[in-house]
Amino acid sequence: MHHLDLFLNWNKYNIWNIICAYLEKMSEAKLFNSLDDLRIFVQIFEKKSLTVVAALNHTTPGVISKRLTQIEKDFGARLFHRTTRTMQHTDEGHRLYSQAQHLLETVDDYEMDWGEKTEPAGLIRITASASFARLYLMPLVLKFLKKYPKIKISFELSDKVLDIVAEGIDLAIRGAQMSDSTLVAKKLGPSPEVLCASKEYLDKAPPLTSPQDLANHNCIVLNENYNWEFKVDGKTMHQRVSGSFQTNYSEALIEAVKDGLGVGMICYWQAYQELQAGELVLLLPEYTPGRAQTLYAVYPSRRHLPTKTKILIEYLEKNLVIPFPEAC
């Protein structure tokens, strides 16, 4: 019952019948009652947390624990060693996980190829900055939900970088590549920083013709970054700045700059509308201010990526337009 390699070379036209027949045999043998059982097992193996898996499935850790106990009973082997603090797979658990991957990948491939027969459904949890969600994601998400009415979306909006695995997040929109090698990052577009101020502030402030002049200005700081980056003759330099206001919330930063409090280093996409309207002015573009960041769609794994999440990522890649300064 564990020889799943035959699933790798199925003909796509009879794949679903074969899957159903195989699952029926597994059910008769009391191994797994459904694909849901198999997915729950894989989630437990990958997350190593009943609490996280419970959150992913909108239930309680107690329910997931009972379900795992029943899966182990049906399978006839202990799949995990569990304590109050840790969960470690057994050899049997690792063997089953390796084989289960083939089956779930095949099912996911089928759903992608024959989406009209298996309409995508379920909840997608997304984390992004509040600013980016408001300005760029919300218009697209509303259209996406109308196109796929069986999908639900939950936003976890924060300027903080969340642990998407621990928090049970399906998709993160972030301005940097992740150091965690278990995460997958797909490029969405550029996200450079620019130096900005209001005309009101500049009319009253000292001259600003080089990065060194920032020592004489009130600089609005985000996330305690007091060393601002510039490029001079192709070389990176840093200028120490100071000011009367710092914040960990980017919306507060841009509001302070718009109000004429001082100079700010802001992502171009966030200041785009104000720059186009003439509310803010780009400063020192010849020095290429800020970090040359990129926005990524980040998700936990290429394997078993749900159809609903794949479709959303593809939708964002096709429709998301991130403004980019001509000078960069």
C-alpha positions as CSV (number, residue, x, y, z in Angstrom):
1,M,0.0,0.0,0.0
2,H,3.0,2.3,0.2
3,H,4.2,2.1,-3.4
4,L,3.1,5.5,-4.6
5,D,5.7,5.9,-7.4
6,L,3.2,4.7,-10.0
7,F,1.4,8.0,-9.6
8,L,4.3,9.9,-11.2
9,N,3.7,8.8,-14.8
10,W,-0.1,8.9,-15.0
11,N,-1.9,10.0,-18.1
12,K,-3.7,13.3,-17.2
13,Y,-6.9,12.1,-18.9
14,N,-7.5,9.3,-16.5
15,I,-5.6,10.6,-13.5
16,W,-8.7,11.5,-11.4
17,N,-10.2,8.0,-11.7
18,I,-6.9,6.5,-10.7
19,I,-6.6,8.8,-7.7
20,C,-10.2,8.0,-6.6
21,A,-9.6,4.3,-7.0
22,Y,-6.4,4.4,-5.0
23,L,-8.0,6.4,-2.2
24,E,-10.8,3.9,-2.0
25,K,-8.3,1.1,-1.6
26,M,-6.5,3.1,1.1
27,S,-9.8,3.7,2.9
28,E,-10.7,0.0,2.7
29,A,-7.3,-0.8,4.2
30,K,-8.0,1.9,6.9
31,L,-4.9,3.8,6.1
32,F,-6.4,7.2,5.2
33,N,-10.1,8.1,5.0
34,S,-9.5,11.0,2.6
35,L,-7.1,13.4,1.0
36,D,-7.8,15.7,3.9
37,D,-6.3,13.2,6.3
38,L,-3.2,13.1,4.1
39,R,-2.9,16.9,3.9
40,I,-3.3,17.1,7.7
41,F,-0.5,14.6,8.2
42,V,1.7,16.5,5.7
43,Q,1.0,19.8,7.5
44,I,1.9,18.3,10.9
45,F,5.1,16.9,9.5
46,E,6.1,20.3,8.0
47,K,4.9,22.7,10.7
48,K,5.9,20.5,13.7
49,S,3.1,22.3,15.6
50,L,-0.5,21.1,16.3
51,T,-1.3,24.7,17.2
52,V,-0.2,26.1,13.8
53,V,-2.0,23.3,11.9
54,A,-5.1,23.9,13.9
55,A,-5.0,27.6,12.9
56,L,-4.6,26.6,9.3
57,N,-7.7,24.4,9.4
58,H,-9.8,26.8,11.6
59,T,-10.1,24.3,14.5
60,T,-8.5,23.6,17.9
61,P,-5.2,21.8,18.7
62,G,-7.2,19.2,20.5
63,V,-9.2,18.3,17.4
64,I,-5.9,18.0,15.4
65,S,-4.4,15.9,18.1
66,K,-7.3,13.5,18.0
67,R,-7.2,13.4,14.3
68,L,-3.5,12.5,14.3
69,T,-4.1,9.8,16.9
70,Q,-6.7,8.3,14.6
71,I,-4.4,8.5,11.6
72,E,-1.7,6.7,13.5
73,K,-4.2,4.1,14.6
74,D,-5.4,3.5,11.1
75,F,-1.9,3.4,9.7
76,G,-0.8,1.0,12.4
77,A,2.4,2.9,13.3
78,R,3.6,5.8,15.4
79,L,4.3,8.6,13.0
80,F,5.6,11.2,15.5
81,H,7.2,11.3,18.9
82,R,5.3,13.9,20.9
83,T,6.1,15.8,24.1
84,T,4.5,18.9,25.6
85,R,7.2,21.1,23.8
86,T,8.5,19.1,20.8
87,M,7.2,17.0,18.0
88,Q,9.7,14.8,16.0
89,H,8.8,12.4,13.2
90,T,9.6,8.7,13.4
91,D,11.2,6.7,10.5
92,E,7.7,5.6,9.5
93,G,6.5,9.2,9.5
94,H,9.4,10.3,7.3
95,R,8.8,7.4,4.9
96,L,5.1,8.2,4.7
97,Y,5.8,11.9,4.2
98,S,8.2,11.2,1.3
99,Q,5.6,9.0,-0.5
100,A,2.7,11.3,0.3
101,Q,4.4,14.2,-1.5
102,H,4.1,12.4,-4.8
103,L,0.3,11.8,-4.3
104,L,-0.5,15.4,-3.3
105,E,1.7,16.9,-6.0
106,T,-0.2,14.8,-8.5
107,V,-3.6,15.9,-7.1
108,D,-2.4,19.6,-7.1
109,D,-1.2,19.2,-10.7
110,Y,-4.5,17.8,-11.7
111,E,-6.4,20.7,-10.1
112,M,-4.2,23.2,-11.9
113,D,-4.8,21.5,-15.3
114,W,-8.5,20.9,-14.8
115,G,-9.4,23.9,-12.7
116,E,-12.9,24.2,-14.2
117,K,-13.7,20.9,-12.6
118,T,-12.2,21.7,-9.2
119,E,-13.0,25.4,-8.6
120,P,-10.4,26.9,-6.2
121,A,-11.8,27.4,-2.7
122,G,-10.7,28.1,0.9
123,L,-9.0,30.7,3.0
124,I,-5.7,32.5,2.0
125,R,-3.9,34.3,4.8
126,I,-1.8,37.2,3.5
127,T,0.7,39.5,5.4
128,A,1.8,42.8,3.9
129,S,2.4,46.3,5.1
130,A,-0.8,48.3,5.7
131,S,0.4,50.9,3.1
132,F,1.0,48.5,0.3
133,A,-2.2,46.6,1.0
134,R,-4.3,49.8,1.0
135,L,-2.6,51.3,-2.1
136,Y,-2.0,48.3,-4.4
137,L,-3.3,45.0,-3.0
138,M,-6.9,45.9,-2.1
139,P,-8.0,46.9,-5.6
140,L,-6.7,43.7,-7.0
141,V,-7.9,41.5,-4.1
142,L,-11.5,42.8,-4.5
143,K,-11.4,41.9,-8.2
144,F,-9.8,38.5,-7.5
145,L,-12.5,37.6,-4.9
146,K,-15.3,38.5,-7.5
147,K,-13.6,36.2,-10.0
148,Y,-13.1,33.4,-7.5
149,P,-16.2,33.5,-5.2
150,K,-15.3,30.4,-3.2
151,I,-11.9,31.8,-2.1
152,K,-11.7,33.8,1.2
153,I,-8.8,36.2,2.0
154,S,-7.6,37.3,5.5
155,F,-5.1,40.2,5.7
156,E,-2.5,40.3,8.5
157,L,-1.3,43.8,8.0
158,S,2.0,44.9,9.7
159,D,5.2,46.6,8.9
160,K,6.9,43.9,11.0
161,V,8.3,40.8,9.3
162,L,6.2,37.9,10.6
163,D,7.4,34.3,10.8
164,I,5.0,33.0,8.1
165,V,5.5,29.4,9.0
166,A,4.9,29.8,12.7
167,E,2.0,32.2,12.1
168,G,0.3,30.0,9.5
169,I,0.6,32.6,6.8
170,D,0.0,31.4,3.2
171,L,1.6,34.4,1.4
172,A,3.7,37.4,2.4
173,I,4.5,40.5,0.3
174,R,7.9,41.7,1.4
175,G,10.6,44.1,0.4
176,A,13.6,41.8,0.6
177,Q,14.7,38.3,-0.1
178,M,14.4,35.9,2.9
179,S,17.4,34.3,4.5
180,D,15.3,31.3,5.4
181,S,16.1,28.7,2.8
182,T,12.8,26.9,3.3
183,L,10.9,29.9,2.0
184,V,10.2,30.6,-1.7
185,A,10.4,34.2,-3.0
186,K,8.9,35.2,-6.3
187,K,9.8,38.6,-7.7
188,L,6.9,41.0,-8.1
189,G,8.7,44.3,-8.9
190,P,11.2,46.9,-7.8
191,S,10.7,48.9,-4.5
192,P,13.5,51.5,-4.3
193,E,13.6,54.1,-1.6
194,V,13.7,57.8,-2.5
195,L,14.4,61.0,-0.5
196,C,11.4,63.3,-0.2
197,A,10.1,66.5,1.5
198,S,7.2,68.9,1.1
199,K,7.6,72.3,-0.6
200,E,6.5,73.9,2.6
201,Y,9.4,72.3,4.5
202,L,11.9,73.1,1.8
203,D,10.9,76.8,1.6
204,K,12.0,77.3,5.3
205,A,14.8,74.8,5.5
206,P,18.6,75.2,4.8
207,P,20.0,74.3,1.4
208,L,20.1,70.6,0.5
209,T,22.5,69.9,-2.3
210,S,24.4,66.8,-1.0
211,P,23.9,64.0,1.5
212,Q,26.2,65.9,3.9
213,D,23.7,68.7,4.1
214,L,21.2,66.4,5.9
215,A,23.1,67.1,9.1
216,N,21.4,70.4,9.1
217,H,17.9,69.0,8.5
218,N,15.1,67.5,10.5
219,C,15.1,63.9,9.3
220,I,12.1,61.6,9.8
221,V,13.3,58.1,10.6
222,L,11.7,54.7,10.1
223,N,12.6,51.7,12.2
224,E,15.5,53.5,13.9
225,N,17.5,53.6,10.7
226,Y,19.6,56.7,11.3
227,N,22.2,55.8,8.6
228,W,20.8,56.7,5.2
229,E,22.3,55.1,2.1
230,F,23.4,56.9,-1.1
231,K,25.5,56.1,-4.1
232,V,28.3,58.4,-5.2
233,D,30.3,57.6,-8.4
234,G,29.0,54.0,-8.1
235,K,30.1,53.6,-4.5
236,T,27.8,53.2,-1.5
237,M,28.1,55.8,1.2
238,H,26.1,56.4,4.4
239,Q,25.0,59.7,6.0
240,R,24.2,59.8,9.7
241,V,20.9,61.7,10.3
242,S,18.8,62.9,13.2
243,G,15.4,64.5,13.8
244,S,12.5,65.1,16.1
245,F,10.4,62.1,15.1
246,Q,11.0,58.4,14.4
247,T,8.4,55.6,13.9
248,N,8.1,51.9,13.1
249,Y,5.0,52.6,11.0
250,S,5.5,53.8,7.4
251,E,2.1,55.5,7.1
252,A,3.1,57.7,10.1
253,L,6.4,58.5,8.3
254,I,4.8,59.7,5.1
255,E,2.2,61.7,7.0
256,A,4.9,63.6,8.9
257,V,6.8,64.3,5.7
258,K,3.6,65.5,3.9
259,D,2.8,67.8,6.9
260,G,6.2,69.6,6.5
261,L,7.9,68.2,9.6
262,G,11.1,67.2,7.8
263,V,12.9,65.0,5.2
264,G,12.0,61.3,4.8
265,M,13.5,58.2,3.1
266,I,10.4,56.5,1.6
267,C,9.6,53.7,-0.7
268,Y,8.8,55.2,-4.1
269,W,5.5,53.3,-4.5
270,Q,4.3,54.7,-1.2
271,A,5.1,58.4,-2.1
272,Y,4.1,58.0,-5.8
273,Q,0.7,59.6,-5.6
274,E,2.0,62.6,-3.5
275,L,4.9,63.1,-5.9
276,Q,2.6,63.1,-8.9
277,A,0.3,65.5,-7.2
278,G,3.1,67.8,-6.3
279,E,2.6,67.4,-2.6
280,L,6.2,66.0,-2.2
281,V,9.4,66.7,-4.0
282,L,12.2,64.2,-4.9
283,L,15.5,65.2,-3.4
284,L,19.1,64.4,-4.4
285,P,18.2,61.9,-7.2
286,E,21.7,62.3,-8.6
287,Y,23.0,60.5,-5.4
288,T,20.5,57.6,-5.8
289,P,19.2,57.7,-2.2
290,G,18.1,54.7,-0.3
291,R,18.3,50.9,-0.8
292,A,17.5,49.3,-4.2
293,Q,14.9,46.9,-2.8
294,T,12.6,44.4,-4.6
295,L,9.1,43.3,-3.6
296,Y,8.6,39.5,-3.4
297,A,5.7,37.2,-3.0
298,V,7.0,34.8,-0.3
299,Y,5.5,31.5,0.6
300,P,6.5,28.5,2.7
301,S,7.2,25.8,0.1
302,R,7.0,24.9,-3.6
303,R,5.6,21.5,-2.7
304,H,1.9,21.2,-2.0
305,L,1.3,24.9,-2.7
306,P,-2.5,25.0,-2.7
307,T,-4.2,25.8,-6.0
308,K,-5.9,28.9,-4.5
309,T,-2.5,30.3,-3.5
310,K,-0.9,29.5,-6.9
311,I,-3.8,31.3,-8.7
312,L,-3.5,34.4,-6.5
313,I,0.3,34.6,-7.0
314,E,-0.2,34.3,-10.8
315,Y,-2.9,36.9,-10.6
316,L,-0.6,39.4,-8.8
317,E,2.2,38.7,-11.2
318,K,0.0,39.6,-14.1
319,N,-1.9,42.5,-12.7
320,L,0.2,44.2,-10.0
321,V,1.8,47.4,-11.3
322,I,4.4,49.0,-9.0
323,P,5.5,52.5,-10.0
324,F,9.2,53.0,-10.5
325,P,11.1,56.3,-10.7
326,E,12.5,57.1,-14.1
327,A,15.8,58.4,-12.5
328,C,16.5,55.0,-11.0
